[in-house]
Amino acid sequence: MALIRKGGRDMDVQRAQEITNSPTMANVTYNGTRIYIEHVDQQNGTTTIHPLDEPNNKQSVSVSSLVEH
């Protein structure tokens, strides 16, 4: 199962889904860049994301590559 790292503590894909569904913006990064999670594919452990300042720069990445701060 794919994981998100949070301060040294692992979370599962369910946390990525919780972040996506939350009205509160979470501080999540991909390769050091703050991102917005648009969609979570729980079957494949991937997410569709974009940098906060580039909403048209969408990409699909592994949930395990995301870090919540």
C-alpha positions in Angstrom: 0.0 0.0 0.0 1.3 3.5 -0.8 2.1 5.8 2.0 2.3 9.5 2.7 5.1 10.6 5.2 4.1 13.0 7.9 6.9 14.1 10.3 8.4 10.6 10.3 5.0 8.9 10.7 3.5 7.0 7.8 -0.1 7.4 6.7 -2.0 5.4 4.1 -3.8 6.4 1.0 -6.9 7.1 3.1 -5.2 10.1 4.6 -4.6 11.5 1.1 -8.4 11.1 0.5 -9.2 12.8 3.8 -7.0 15.7 2.7 -8.8 15.9 -0.6 -12.2 15.9 1.0 -11.3 18.4 3.8 -12.4 22.1 3.5 -9.1 23.0 5.2 -5.9 23.3 3.1 -3.2 20.9 4.2 0.5 21.7 3.9 1.5 18.9 1.5 4.6 18.9 -0.7 5.9 17.0 -3.7 9.7 17.2 -4.3 9.7 20.2 -1.9 7.0 22.1 -3.8 3.6 22.9 -2.0 0.9 21.1 -3.9 -2.9 20.7 -4.1 -4.3 17.2 -4.3 -7.1 17.1 -6.9 -7.9 13.4 -6.9 -6.8 10.2 -5.2 -6.8 6.8 -7.0 -6.9 4.4 -4.1 -6.7 1.3 -6.3 -3.3 2.4 -7.8 -2.0 4.5 -4.9 -1.6 7.6 -7.1 -2.8 11.1 -6.9 -3.5 13.9 -9.4 -1.8 17.1 -8.1 -0.7 20.5 -9.1 1.6 23.1 -7.5 -0.4 25.8 -5.6 0.8 28.5 -7.9 0.4 26.5 -11.2 -3.1 25.0 -11.3 -2.7 24.0 -15.0 0.4 22.0 -14.3 -1.3 18.8 -13.3 0.5 15.5 -12.9 -0.2 12.0 -11.6 2.3 10.9 -8.9 2.6 8.1 -6.3 1.0 8.9 -2.9 4.3 7.7 -1.4 6.1 10.7 -2.9 4.0 13.2 -1.0 4.9 14.6 2.4 2.4 16.3 4.8 4.0 18.9 7.1 
